[in-house]
């Protein structure tokens, strides 16, 4: 059981780091809309946290980085759910 928890912990860490990397890669495109948004994407990549109070941009979810981000974030949530269920 401890080994499974350790593996899922590292999977979760890797997934959230990949999410941060995706936001760092997408930051250069965000500077076109507004400079502060680009800097927020850099901060998001560095800290891998969400950006509260920004309107959703569902059209951006269909871009390759958006799809990758949604997949990785979904995997992260699945690992989180699996881990919570086994506690």
Helices and strands as residue ranges (DSSP letters): H 2-33, H 35-47, G 58-62, H 64-85
